[in-house]
Amino acid sequence: MPDFPAHPDTGTDPQAEAAAARPRWKTAVWVAAAVAVLALFIVLHLTGVVGAESHK
């Protein structure tokens, strides 16, 4: 006989467990690093260091 599904109030939500396993500061560091790399590329592109006209 299969087990009955857990009641929502028992706290056995797999998404909640996965979110609790990953610290928020690690996610924030990854997001900040991605934004910094994107901003660096945009600045270098606008100054002409990288892009279509940089091969002269």
PyMOL Python script that loads the backbone (N, CA, C, O; Angstrom):
from pymol import cmd

cmd.read_pdbstr("""\
ATOM      1  N   MET A   1       0.843  -1.169   0.000  1.00  0.00           N
ATOM      2  CA  MET A   1       0.000   0.000   0.000  1.00  0.00           C
ATOM      3  C   MET A   1       0.904   1.253   0.000  1.00  0.00           C
ATOM      4  O   MET A   1       1.803   1.355   0.834  1.00  0.00           O
ATOM      5  N   PRO A   2       0.677   2.196  -0.916  1.00  0.00           N
ATOM      6  CA  PRO A   2       1.539   3.388  -0.981  1.00  0.00           C
ATOM      7  C   PRO A   2       1.292   4.311   0.221  1.00  0.00           C
ATOM      8  O   PRO A   2       0.222   4.311   0.830  1.00  0.00           O
ATOM      9  N   ASP A   3       2.313   5.083   0.528  1.00  0.00           N
ATOM     10  CA  ASP A   3       2.190   6.052   1.620  1.00  0.00           C
ATOM     11  C   ASP A   3       1.309   7.211   1.190  1.00  0.00           C
ATOM     12  O   ASP A   3       1.269   7.585   0.018  1.00  0.00           O
ATOM     13  N   PHE A   4       0.615   7.763   2.146  1.00  0.00           N
ATOM     14  CA  PHE A   4      -0.189   8.942   1.879  1.00  0.00           C
ATOM     15  C   PHE A   4       0.713  10.161   1.750  1.00  0.00           C
ATOM     16  O   PHE A   4       1.759  10.209   2.396  1.00  0.00           O
ATOM     17  N   PRO A   5       0.340  11.154   0.931  1.00  0.00           N
ATOM     18  CA  PRO A   5       1.174  12.352   0.824  1.00  0.00           C
ATOM     19  C   PRO A   5       1.236  13.091   2.156  1.00  0.00           C
ATOM     20  O   PRO A   5       0.293  13.054   2.947  1.00  0.00           O
ATOM     21  N   ALA A   6       2.350  13.754   2.387  1.00  0.00           N
ATOM     22  CA  ALA A   6       2.536  14.490   3.637  1.00  0.00           C
ATOM     23  C   ALA A   6       1.608  15.697   3.684  1.00  0.00           C
ATOM     24  O   ALA A   6       1.289  16.294   2.656  1.00  0.00           O
ATOM     25  N   HIS A   7       1.195  16.032   4.855  1.00  0.00           N
ATOM     26  CA  HIS A   7       0.345  17.205   5.057  1.00  0.00           C
ATOM     27  C   HIS A   7       1.181  18.461   4.834  1.00  0.00           C
ATOM     28  O   HIS A   7       2.346  18.475   5.232  1.00  0.00           O
ATOM     29  N   PRO A   8       0.644  19.525   4.213  1.00  0.00           N
ATOM     30  CA  PRO A   8       1.440  20.728   3.933  1.00  0.00           C
ATOM     31  C   PRO A   8       2.037  21.385   5.171  1.00  0.00           C
ATOM     32  O   PRO A   8       3.041  22.090   5.066  1.00  0.00           O
ATOM     33  N   ASP A   9       1.441  21.169   6.337  1.00  0.00           N
ATOM     34  CA  ASP A   9       1.947  21.807   7.547  1.00  0.00           C
ATOM     35  C   ASP A   9       3.101  21.042   8.193  1.00  0.00           C
ATOM     36  O   ASP A   9       3.628  21.489   9.211  1.00  0.00           O
ATOM     37  N   THR A  10       3.508  19.904   7.632  1.00  0.00           N
ATOM     38  CA  THR A  10       4.557  19.107   8.263  1.00  0.00           C
ATOM     39  C   THR A  10       5.949  19.628   7.948  1.00  0.00           C
ATOM     40  O   THR A  10       6.902  19.249   8.628  1.00  0.00           O
ATOM     41  N   GLY A  11       6.103  20.486   6.940  1.00  0.00           N
ATOM     42  CA  GLY A  11       7.415  21.049   6.626  1.00  0.00           C
ATOM     43  C   GLY A  11       8.297  20.143   5.797  1.00  0.00           C
ATOM     44  O   GLY A  11       9.519  20.287   5.849  1.00  0.00           O
ATOM     45  N   THR A  12       7.750  19.230   5.045  1.00  0.00           N
ATOM     46  CA  THR A  12       8.546  18.336   4.216  1.00  0.00           C
ATOM     47  C   THR A  12       8.478  18.746   2.753  1.00  0.00           C
ATOM     48  O   THR A  12       8.443  17.892   1.866  1.00  0.00           O
ATOM     49  N   ASP A  13       8.458  20.037   2.502  1.00  0.00           N
ATOM     50  CA  ASP A  13       8.405  20.560   1.134  1.00  0.00           C
ATOM     51  C   ASP A  13       9.800  20.473   0.524  1.00  0.00           C
ATOM     52  O   ASP A  13      10.725  21.080   1.064  1.00  0.00           O
ATOM     53  N   PRO A  14       9.997  19.741  -0.586  1.00  0.00           N
ATOM     54  CA  PRO A  14      11.335  19.615  -1.174  1.00  0.00           C
ATOM     55  C   PRO A  14      11.906  20.942  -1.647  1.00  0.00           C
ATOM     56  O   PRO A  14      13.118  21.144  -1.572  1.00  0.00           O
ATOM     57  N   GLN A  15      11.067  21.856  -2.134  1.00  0.00           N
ATOM     58  CA  GLN A  15      11.573  23.160  -2.578  1.00  0.00           C
ATOM     59  C   GLN A  15      12.078  23.967  -1.393  1.00  0.00           C
ATOM     60  O   GLN A  15      13.095  24.652  -1.505  1.00  0.00           O
ATOM     61  N   ALA A  16      11.400  23.901  -0.282  1.00  0.00           N
ATOM     62  CA  ALA A  16      11.833  24.625   0.911  1.00  0.00           C
ATOM     63  C   ALA A  16      13.139  24.047   1.437  1.00  0.00           C
ATOM     64  O   ALA A  16      13.999  24.792   1.907  1.00  0.00           O
ATOM     65  N   GLU A  17      13.298  22.734   1.364  1.00  0.00           N
ATOM     66  CA  GLU A  17      14.537  22.113   1.817  1.00  0.00           C
ATOM     67  C   GLU A  17      15.699  22.494   0.905  1.00  0.00           C
ATOM     68  O   GLU A  17      16.808  22.726   1.388  1.00  0.00           O
ATOM     69  N   ALA A  18      15.465  22.564  -0.407  1.00  0.00           N
ATOM     70  CA  ALA A  18      16.521  22.938  -1.340  1.00  0.00           C
ATOM     71  C   ALA A  18      16.919  24.400  -1.147  1.00  0.00           C
ATOM     72  O   ALA A  18      18.100  24.740  -1.223  1.00  0.00           O
ATOM     73  N   ALA A  19      15.945  25.253  -0.901  1.00  0.00           N
ATOM     74  CA  ALA A  19      16.247  26.666  -0.681  1.00  0.00           C
ATOM     75  C   ALA A  19      16.996  26.859   0.626  1.00  0.00           C
ATOM     76  O   ALA A  19      17.858  27.734   0.717  1.00  0.00           O
ATOM     77  N   ALA A  20      16.689  26.070   1.627  1.00  0.00           N
ATOM     78  CA  ALA A  20      17.365  26.195   2.909  1.00  0.00           C
ATOM     79  C   ALA A  20      18.785  25.634   2.834  1.00  0.00           C
ATOM     80  O   ALA A  20      19.643  26.039   3.618  1.00  0.00           O
ATOM     81  N   ALA A  21      19.047  24.720   1.918  1.00  0.00           N
ATOM     82  CA  ALA A  21      20.371  24.119   1.807  1.00  0.00           C
ATOM     83  C   ALA A  21      21.381  25.086   1.197  1.00  0.00           C
ATOM     84  O   ALA A  21      22.576  24.958   1.463  1.00  0.00           O
ATOM     85  N   ARG A  22      20.946  26.039   0.398  1.00  0.00           N
ATOM     86  CA  ARG A  22      21.846  26.988  -0.254  1.00  0.00           C
ATOM     87  C   ARG A  22      21.780  28.324   0.484  1.00  0.00           C
ATOM     88  O   ARG A  22      20.729  28.962   0.523  1.00  0.00           O
ATOM     89  N   PRO A  23      22.904  28.745   1.067  1.00  0.00           N
ATOM     90  CA  PRO A  23      22.888  30.023   1.789  1.00  0.00           C
ATOM     91  C   PRO A  23      22.597  31.191   0.850  1.00  0.00           C
ATOM     92  O   PRO A  23      23.014  31.200  -0.309  1.00  0.00           O
ATOM     93  N   ARG A  24      21.881  32.161   1.373  1.00  0.00           N
ATOM     94  CA  ARG A  24      21.488  33.316   0.569  1.00  0.00           C
ATOM     95  C   ARG A  24      22.694  34.134   0.134  1.00  0.00           C
ATOM     96  O   ARG A  24      22.688  34.705  -0.956  1.00  0.00           O
ATOM     97  N   TRP A  25      23.740  34.202   0.975  1.00  0.00           N
ATOM     98  CA  TRP A  25      24.898  35.021   0.626  1.00  0.00           C
ATOM     99  C   TRP A  25      25.648  34.437  -0.567  1.00  0.00           C
ATOM    100  O   TRP A  25      26.245  35.186  -1.341  1.00  0.00           O
ATOM    101  N   LYS A  26      25.629  33.124  -0.728  1.00  0.00           N
ATOM    102  CA  LYS A  26      26.306  32.527  -1.892  1.00  0.00           C
ATOM    103  C   LYS A  26      25.575  32.898  -3.182  1.00  0.00           C
ATOM    104  O   LYS A  26      26.212  33.188  -4.195  1.00  0.00           O
ATOM    105  N   THR A  27      24.259  32.890  -3.150  1.00  0.00           N
ATOM    106  CA  THR A  27      23.481  33.295  -4.313  1.00  0.00           C
ATOM    107  C   THR A  27      23.735  34.759  -4.628  1.00  0.00           C
ATOM    108  O   THR A  27      23.869  35.134  -5.792  1.00  0.00           O
ATOM    109  N   ALA A  28      23.802  35.589  -3.587  1.00  0.00           N
ATOM    110  CA  ALA A  28      24.057  37.022  -3.792  1.00  0.00           C
ATOM    111  C   ALA A  28      25.436  37.261  -4.385  1.00  0.00           C
ATOM    112  O   ALA A  28      25.597  38.147  -5.224  1.00  0.00           O
ATOM    113  N   VAL A  29      26.430  36.491  -3.968  1.00  0.00           N
ATOM    114  CA  VAL A  29      27.788  36.636  -4.522  1.00  0.00           C
ATOM    115  C   VAL A  29      27.799  36.279  -5.993  1.00  0.00           C
ATOM    116  O   VAL A  29      28.427  36.978  -6.788  1.00  0.00           O
ATOM    117  N   TRP A  30      27.116  35.204  -6.378  1.00  0.00           N
ATOM    118  CA  TRP A  30      27.065  34.811  -7.794  1.00  0.00           C
ATOM    119  C   TRP A  30      26.354  35.860  -8.649  1.00  0.00           C
ATOM    120  O   TRP A  30      26.790  36.166  -9.758  1.00  0.00           O
ATOM    121  N   VAL A  31      25.278  36.395  -8.134  1.00  0.00           N
ATOM    122  CA  VAL A  31      24.545  37.434  -8.875  1.00  0.00           C
ATOM    123  C   VAL A  31      25.406  38.682  -9.008  1.00  0.00           C
ATOM    124  O   VAL A  31      25.459  39.280 -10.083  1.00  0.00           O
ATOM    125  N   ALA A  32      26.083  39.087  -7.934  1.00  0.00           N
ATOM    126  CA  ALA A  32      26.948  40.271  -7.981  1.00  0.00           C
ATOM    127  C   ALA A  32      28.108  40.067  -8.951  1.00  0.00           C
ATOM    128  O   ALA A  32      28.487  40.997  -9.664  1.00  0.00           O
ATOM    129  N   ALA A  33      28.672  38.868  -8.986  1.00  0.00           N
ATOM    130  CA  ALA A  33      29.771  38.588  -9.913  1.00  0.00           C
ATOM    131  C   ALA A  33      29.291  38.651 -11.364  1.00  0.00           C
ATOM    132  O   ALA A  33      29.994  39.178 -12.226  1.00  0.00           O
ATOM    133  N   ALA A  34      28.117  38.125 -11.631  1.00  0.00           N
ATOM    134  CA  ALA A  34      27.579  38.169 -12.994  1.00  0.00           C
ATOM    135  C   ALA A  34      27.299  39.601 -13.427  1.00  0.00           C
ATOM    136  O   ALA A  34      27.575  39.968 -14.569  1.00  0.00           O
ATOM    137  N   VAL A  35      26.755  40.410 -12.527  1.00  0.00           N
ATOM    138  CA  VAL A  35      26.489  41.819 -12.845  1.00  0.00           C
ATOM    139  C   VAL A  35      27.801  42.560 -13.078  1.00  0.00           C
ATOM    140  O   VAL A  35      27.881  43.393 -13.980  1.00  0.00           O
ATOM    141  N   ALA A  36      28.832  42.272 -12.281  1.00  0.00           N
ATOM    142  CA  ALA A  36      30.121  42.941 -12.439  1.00  0.00           C
ATOM    143  C   ALA A  36      30.771  42.590 -13.777  1.00  0.00           C
ATOM    144  O   ALA A  36      31.326  43.461 -14.447  1.00  0.00           O
ATOM    145  N   VAL A  37      30.703  41.326 -14.161  1.00  0.00           N
ATOM    146  CA  VAL A  37      31.280  40.911 -15.450  1.00  0.00           C
ATOM    147  C   VAL A  37      30.524  41.562 -16.606  1.00  0.00           C
ATOM    148  O   VAL A  37      31.136  42.016 -17.573  1.00  0.00           O
ATOM    149  N   LEU A  38      29.217  41.607 -16.511  1.00  0.00           N
ATOM    150  CA  LEU A  38      28.416  42.246 -17.551  1.00  0.00           C
ATOM    151  C   LEU A  38      28.712  43.737 -17.639  1.00  0.00           C
ATOM    152  O   LEU A  38      28.844  44.282 -18.735  1.00  0.00           O
ATOM    153  N   ALA A  39      28.817  44.394 -16.493  1.00  0.00           N
ATOM    154  CA  ALA A  39      29.133  45.828 -16.483  1.00  0.00           C
ATOM    155  C   ALA A  39      30.522  46.083 -17.061  1.00  0.00           C
ATOM    156  O   ALA A  39      30.717  47.043 -17.806  1.00  0.00           O
ATOM    157  N   LEU A  40      31.492  45.226 -16.720  1.00  0.00           N
ATOM    158  CA  LEU A  40      32.842  45.375 -17.268  1.00  0.00           C
ATOM    159  C   LEU A  40      32.834  45.237 -18.789  1.00  0.00           C
ATOM    160  O   LEU A  40      33.480  46.018 -19.488  1.00  0.00           O
ATOM    161  N   PHE A  41      32.112  44.253 -19.299  1.00  0.00           N
ATOM    162  CA  PHE A  41      32.040  44.077 -20.744  1.00  0.00           C
ATOM    163  C   PHE A  41      31.387  45.279 -21.414  1.00  0.00           C
ATOM    164  O   PHE A  41      31.841  45.715 -22.471  1.00  0.00           O
ATOM    165  N   ILE A  42      30.340  45.814 -20.823  1.00  0.00           N
ATOM    166  CA  ILE A  42      29.659  46.978 -21.397  1.00  0.00           C
ATOM    167  C   ILE A  42      30.589  48.180 -21.422  1.00  0.00           C
ATOM    168  O   ILE A  42      30.657  48.892 -22.425  1.00  0.00           O
ATOM    169  N   VAL A  43      31.313  48.414 -20.318  1.00  0.00           N
ATOM    170  CA  VAL A  43      32.243  49.551 -20.272  1.00  0.00           C
ATOM    171  C   VAL A  43      33.348  49.377 -21.306  1.00  0.00           C
ATOM    172  O   VAL A  43      33.686  50.329 -22.010  1.00  0.00           O
ATOM    173  N   LEU A  44      33.914  48.185 -21.408  1.00  0.00           N
ATOM    174  CA  LEU A  44      34.969  47.950 -22.392  1.00  0.00           C
ATOM    175  C   LEU A  44      34.448  48.086 -23.819  1.00  0.00           C
ATOM    176  O   LEU A  44      35.166  48.562 -24.699  1.00  0.00           O
ATOM    177  N   HIS A  45      33.226  47.677 -24.049  1.00  0.00           N
ATOM    178  CA  HIS A  45      32.645  47.802 -25.379  1.00  0.00           C
ATOM    179  C   HIS A  45      32.401  49.273 -25.733  1.00  0.00           C
ATOM    180  O   HIS A  45      32.673  49.696 -26.856  1.00  0.00           O
ATOM    181  N   LEU A  46      31.893  50.045 -24.778  1.00  0.00           N
ATOM    182  CA  LEU A  46      31.614  51.453 -25.043  1.00  0.00           C
ATOM    183  C   LEU A  46      32.885  52.282 -25.207  1.00  0.00           C
ATOM    184  O   LEU A  46      32.878  53.291 -25.912  1.00  0.00           O
ATOM    185  N   THR A  47      33.975  51.867 -24.564  1.00  0.00           N
ATOM    186  CA  THR A  47      35.232  52.597 -24.705  1.00  0.00           C
ATOM    187  C   THR A  47      36.023  52.147 -25.928  1.00  0.00           C
ATOM    188  O   THR A  47      37.039  52.759 -26.257  1.00  0.00           O
ATOM    189  N   GLY A  48      35.584  51.100 -26.602  1.00  0.00           N
ATOM    190  CA  GLY A  48      36.251  50.663 -27.825  1.00  0.00           C
ATOM    191  C   GLY A  48      37.347  49.644 -27.608  1.00  0.00           C
ATOM    192  O   GLY A  48      38.052  49.309 -28.560  1.00  0.00           O
ATOM    193  N   VAL A  49      37.523  49.140 -26.415  1.00  0.00           N
ATOM    194  CA  VAL A  49      38.562  48.151 -26.152  1.00  0.00           C
ATOM    195  C   VAL A  49      38.180  46.803 -26.753  1.00  0.00           C
ATOM    196  O   VAL A  49      39.032  46.114 -27.316  1.00  0.00           O
ATOM    197  N   VAL A  50      36.915  46.420 -26.641  1.00  0.00           N
ATOM    198  CA  VAL A  50      36.402  45.206 -27.286  1.00  0.00           C
ATOM    199  C   VAL A  50      35.245  45.584 -28.162  1.00  0.00           C
ATOM    200  O   VAL A  50      34.520  46.538 -27.878  1.00  0.00           O
ATOM    201  N   GLY A  51      35.069  44.830 -29.238  1.00  0.00           N
ATOM    202  CA  GLY A  51      33.952  45.119 -30.131  1.00  0.00           C
ATOM    203  C   GLY A  51      34.388  45.065 -31.575  1.00  0.00           C
ATOM    204  O   GLY A  51      35.482  44.595 -31.886  1.00  0.00           O
ATOM    205  N   ALA A  52      33.541  45.542 -32.449  1.00  0.00           N
ATOM    206  CA  ALA A  52      33.764  45.436 -33.890  1.00  0.00           C
ATOM    207  C   ALA A  52      34.941  46.293 -34.352  1.00  0.00           C
ATOM    208  O   ALA A  52      35.635  45.904 -35.291  1.00  0.00           O
ATOM    209  N   GLU A  53      35.185  47.418 -33.742  1.00  0.00           N
ATOM    210  CA  GLU A  53      36.244  48.329 -34.187  1.00  0.00           C
ATOM    211  C   GLU A  53      37.567  48.111 -33.472  1.00  0.00           C
ATOM    212  O   GLU A  53      38.485  48.910 -33.657  1.00  0.00           O
ATOM    213  N   SER A  54      37.707  47.076 -32.674  1.00  0.00           N
ATOM    214  CA  SER A  54      38.932  46.865 -31.894  1.00  0.00           C
ATOM    215  C   SER A  54      39.999  46.095 -32.663  1.00  0.00           C
ATOM    216  O   SER A  54      41.081  45.876 -32.118  1.00  0.00           O
ATOM    217  N   HIS A  55      39.751  45.676 -33.890  1.00  0.00           N
ATOM    218  CA  HIS A  55      40.701  44.865 -34.643  1.00  0.00           C
ATOM    219  C   HIS A  55      41.548  45.680 -35.607  1.00  0.00           C
ATOM    220  O   HIS A  55      42.170  45.096 -36.495  1.00  0.00           O
ATOM    221  N   LYS A  56      41.601  46.985 -35.476  1.00  0.00           N
ATOM    222  CA  LYS A  56      42.386  47.803 -36.408  1.00  0.00           C
ATOM    223  C   LYS A  56      43.838  47.798 -36.063  1.00  0.00           C
ATOM    224  O   LYS A  56      44.637  48.437 -36.748  1.00  0.00           O
TER     225      LYS A  56
END
""", "prot")
cmd.dss("prot")
cmd.show_as("cartoon", "prot")
cmd.util.cbc("prot")
cmd.orient("prot")
